Amino acid sequence: MMKQKAVIKLQVHDQKDQKKAMKIAVGVKGVFSASFEGDDKSKIAVLGEGTDAIVLTTSLRKKMGFAELISVGPAEEKKEEKKEVDTATVWAYQTGVPPSYVYQYQVHEPNHDPCSIM
């Protein structure tokens, strides 16, 4: 199946309404994530795989009062950018243990018996 993005317009008045809408949206089968969009945060964008946008809109309409399906389409894939690695840092860790760790251990005498009873 293909990932899809559904945008639904809601009447959201405060944070309580946003939490309620978010809880309803992520409760639908197949939803990966949901986020609010727009200037007044009145549109909720839902990403999922195999989700039914009509069922989602209907459930939001029942609980929130007003919900209008704006668009349904394929989700936009984010391209991963390759980051350059500082080779000097990698080389320093591959050559050995940093000196600050070497001096933390104490050397004990080989014939030292820690038990003082016998």
C-alpha positions as CSV (number, residue, x, y, z in Angstrom):
1,M,0.0,0.0,0.0
2,M,1.0,3.6,-0.5
3,K,1.3,6.3,2.2
4,Q,-1.3,9.0,1.8
5,K,-2.0,12.4,3.2
6,A,-5.5,13.7,4.0
7,V,-6.1,17.3,4.9
8,I,-9.3,18.1,6.8
9,K,-10.6,21.5,7.8
10,L,-12.1,21.8,11.3
11,Q,-13.6,24.4,13.6
12,V,-11.0,24.6,16.4
13,H,-11.5,27.2,19.1
14,D,-8.8,26.3,21.7
15,Q,-6.2,23.8,22.8
16,K,-8.9,21.5,24.1
17,D,-10.5,21.2,20.7
18,Q,-7.0,20.5,19.1
19,K,-6.3,17.7,21.6
20,K,-9.7,16.2,21.0
21,A,-9.3,16.3,17.2
22,M,-5.8,14.8,17.5
23,K,-7.0,12.0,19.7
24,I,-9.7,11.1,17.2
25,A,-7.4,11.3,14.2
26,V,-4.6,9.0,15.6
27,G,-7.3,6.6,16.8
28,V,-8.2,5.6,13.3
29,K,-6.7,2.4,11.9
30,G,-3.6,3.0,9.8
31,V,-2.7,6.5,10.8
32,F,1.0,7.2,11.4
33,S,0.9,10.9,12.4
34,A,-1.3,13.9,12.5
35,S,-0.4,17.6,12.7
36,F,-2.2,20.9,12.5
37,E,-1.5,23.2,9.5
38,G,-2.5,26.7,8.4
39,D,-2.4,30.1,9.9
40,D,-5.1,29.5,12.4
41,K,-4.3,25.8,12.9
42,S,-7.7,24.9,11.7
43,K,-6.6,22.2,9.2
44,I,-5.4,18.8,10.4
45,A,-3.0,16.8,8.1
46,V,-3.1,13.1,8.7
47,L,-0.5,10.7,7.3
48,G,-1.3,7.0,7.1
49,E,-1.3,3.9,5.1
50,G,-4.5,2.3,4.1
51,T,-6.6,4.9,6.0
52,D,-10.1,5.8,4.8
53,A,-10.3,9.6,4.7
54,I,-14.1,9.5,4.6
55,V,-14.3,7.4,7.8
56,L,-11.9,9.8,9.4
57,T,-13.8,12.9,8.3
58,T,-17.1,11.3,9.5
59,S,-15.7,10.5,12.9
60,L,-14.3,14.0,13.3
61,R,-17.7,15.5,12.2
62,K,-19.5,13.4,14.8
63,K,-17.3,14.5,17.7
64,M,-16.2,18.0,16.6
65,G,-19.3,19.3,14.9
66,F,-17.8,20.5,11.6
67,A,-15.3,18.7,9.4
68,E,-14.7,19.2,5.7
69,L,-12.4,17.0,3.6
70,I,-10.0,19.3,1.7
71,S,-7.7,16.9,-0.1
72,V,-6.4,13.3,-0.2
73,G,-3.2,12.4,-2.1
74,P,0.1,10.6,-1.9
75,A,2.4,11.6,1.0
76,E,5.4,13.7,0.1
77,E,8.6,11.7,0.8
78,K,11.4,13.6,2.5
79,K,14.8,13.2,0.9
80,E,17.6,12.4,3.2
81,E,20.7,14.6,2.9
82,K,24.1,13.1,3.4
83,K,26.1,14.8,6.1
84,E,29.8,15.1,5.9
85,V,31.6,13.5,8.8
86,D,34.6,15.1,10.4
87,T,37.4,12.7,9.5
88,A,39.8,14.0,12.1
89,T,37.3,13.2,14.9
90,V,36.6,9.7,13.6
91,W,40.3,9.0,13.2
92,A,41.1,10.1,16.8
93,Y,38.7,7.6,18.2
94,Q,39.8,4.8,16.0
95,T,43.5,5.1,16.9
96,G,43.0,4.3,20.6
97,V,41.6,5.2,24.0
98,P,41.7,8.8,24.9
99,P,44.4,9.5,27.6
100,S,41.8,10.7,30.2
101,Y,40.5,7.1,30.5
102,V,43.9,5.4,30.8
103,Y,44.9,7.1,34.1
104,Q,41.6,6.3,35.9
105,Y,42.5,2.7,36.8
106,Q,44.7,1.8,39.8
107,V,47.4,-0.9,39.6
108,H,47.3,-3.5,42.4
109,E,50.2,-5.7,43.5
110,P,49.8,-9.2,42.2
111,N,50.4,-10.9,45.6
112,H,48.2,-8.6,47.6
113,D,45.5,-10.5,49.5
114,P,42.3,-8.4,50.1
115,C,41.1,-10.7,52.8
116,S,42.6,-9.7,56.2
117,I,41.0,-12.5,58.3
118,M,43.3,-15.3,57.3
